[in-house]
Amino acid sequence: MTNRTALLAPRPSSARRRRAVLAVCCSSMFLVGMDTTIVNIALPAIGSDLHMGTLGLEWTVDAYTLVLAGLLISSGALADRFGRRRVFQLGLVVFGLASLACGLAPSTGPLIAARAVQGVGASMLSPVALAIVVNVITDPKERARAIGVWASAFGLSMAAGPVVGGALVASLGWRSVFWINAPIIVAALILSAVFVPESRAQPARKPDLPGQVLLAVIVGVAVAVLIEGPRIGWASTAALIGYCCVAAATVAFVRIESRRPEPLVDPRLFRRPSFTAAVVGAVAVFVALNATLLINTLYLQPARGMTPVVAGTATLPLALGATVCAPLSGRLVGRLGPRPPLLLAGGFLAAGGLVLVPLDSDTGLWHLLLAYLLIGIGFGFANAPITNTAVGGLPSDRAGVAGAITSTARQLGAAVGVAIAGSIVAGATGTDLAQASRPVWALVTACGLTLFVVARASGRPATEFSPPHRR
């Protein structure tokens, strides 16, 4: 009994051990983030080598994000039940093997399939790492600062991804952008075995297979319709069937989850205005970020004729802004709460979108760099308050699922951002792409303005979260 209790409950840890755990968990965030930015910078080379059009490139990105979004909550629940360190390490292994398969893919189909398997592995990394951090670092102020550092790892990966990816594509080809994951994964596996304590939720929650299937249907079909809409027609029979499928699955999901004693997504979480605000904010931020990354890649390389190295270097202001501002945002959350950094995030993100609304084929480089810097700063200020708001005030045994819901919202936003941006510029080439992309920058501006509403809601007192009643 003593051993079981020790396994289920987080043990007191020294400051040094807490920092080591945070570093290991940040490595997973770095891995997931760098994979996204590296693949984006490699898209033109992939398309040229495998003879892909814009639609195929969208699926190369979204096969990963769709599976990731569909499985994040289940991975968080599995980690709470079977052990967070165990699931985290399994995710590293799956992600690593899938990365190797991506690098060896001979054609479009195998590459998209391997990207989907990568999403399976990634679903076990981000939310589980957050749950580990929340369970090890229990002081609210220290936790807010730690989440700021954790969020900054994504910004750092954005800085490394385009530059490293551009250099790899130019020197070794696009396949090498997937092989670069191997040394990071090996290091994370070793360090997690040494420093990360095992922890589980108490009591363990039962699996929710119907909820998982319905969630995957909702996310998958919705994004598939967005991606395929321009090709099949928004009012076509296939599109109408997709709309009906999403609506029916959503109704069924809400009804089933409301009645289950241990649901995959606990509807009571959304009674907390701050949690709902965090979910909406996560979607808005990642719609803006991923729409920016996709259009940036298509604009700088095919439209402006930049090499992968130059295009990757041009995105450094965005990445550096996110890297510098993320830990600062964590400190602001610890001292002043989530509202001030969210207001800053919304302001900078909206400003960056506005700067790019008049984009043209010969827009000056300094104009672009300023816009990327503003968007990067906005992204850097957004992540820490959104994440801290989502898990703040919840019992530690709910951290895996709560973190997974916001991570799902991020990935859903990422998939939707890519799908919408790709739909808007579908068929546009060369100098036409700049003008065709202007609605995308208006969308980025709207996402920034949404964070002002999120900031207002995040300051409201949270509804008390009580344990579910057993039936």
Phi, psi and omega in degrees: 000320179297317180296321180295316179297319180295327180288321185284326185262142177292136180272148174301140183227154178286162179299322180296318180292322179297319178295323179294317178298317179299319180297318179296316181293325177296329180297326178290321177296320178298317181298311181295318181292317181295325179299321180295311185287325178295316181295321178300317182289338181270356186304314179300320179293320178297314180299320180291317184288319184259008177057051178262144169268188180300322180298315179296323178293322176300317180291331176298322177282313190278340173301322177291308186289328179297309180296318178302312181295322182289336186251352185303313184293318178295322178296320176298318179293320177297321179294319177298329184272314189257355179119124186290317179296320181298313180292322178301314181292323176298319178299320178299317181294313180298317180298319181294314180295320179294325178298318177297321179294322177299317181292340180257000186299127182274344184204182186298312184302306179299325179295314180295321179295317179294324176298323177296318178294324173304320178298324176300312180295318181296330180296339180268001185257297190299303182291327180290321176299318178297318178298321177297315180299314183297324182283330182274322182254103188260339178292127186303316182291318178295323179296317179299318178294320180296320179295326175298316177295317179301316179292326181293337177299326177293319177298319178296322178294326177294323178291319182284321187304302183297320182289309179296317180297317178299317180294320180294316180298318182292326187260321186242353181096166186294335182296331182292341181291339176272328182288339181296342180291334189303309182295327178294319181294317179300314180297317181295322179297316181294312184292325179293325178293329183274317193251331189275122177283151176283142177209152178219163175285151180229116358279165179293142180266149180281150177296152179234080183295315179301319179297319180295316181297314181295320178297317179297322178295315181300308183294311185296312183291320181300313181287325177299319178295320179297320181289316186273349184309310180299331183277316185270343182096131185292338180251014180288165179300317180298318180294318179297321176297320178298315179301314181296322180296315179296316181297314181295317180295323179294314178299314180297320180298313180297316181295314182293314183294330179289338185257345182281140177292330179228076185285157175298313175244110182286113182301335181294338176300326184279358171284345177274112182305324182293323179292314178301319178298320180297320180295313179298317179297320180297318178298312183299315183296318184278337168300312182296314184296312186283330171296319178297314183296318181293310182295323178301315180297313181292326183284313186288324184268290181295318186282318183262350176076021179283151174285162178304322181294314181294318179297319178295320179294326181295337180273359182303319178303320178298312183292318182292322177300317178293319182294316183288320188276339181298309178294326175299319177298319177300319178293322178296320177299317180297326183267318190242354183093179188282338189297311182302311179293330177292322177295319176297318180299313180297318181296313181291320181295315179296320180297318178298318178295319180297322180298329184266353180304318179275024184306138178225175184290341180240025177303136184297149182298320180295327175299314179295315182298321178298314180297317179297322178296315180299316179294320178297318178297316179300316179296319180298320180285340188278320193295314184298310180295325178295312181293315181295322178295322182294318185262345181294136178084356178263151173299150183298334181285353176259000187297321182298312182289317180298316177296324180291325179296314179291326175294322175298318178299321178298312183289326174297317176299320179297313180295317180294320179299315178295317183295314181294313181297317179296323179294322183293319184261006181304128179089346180278136179223160175055228185292338180290336186295323182299311180291324179295333184277354185302321175299332177296318181289331172295323177296317178300318177299316179297323177297320176298317179295329177300327181293338175294320177293319179298319180298320179296316181289329184292342180273355181284149179295140182281143172290138183299136181259116181251154180299147180293149177279134179282141177252000000 
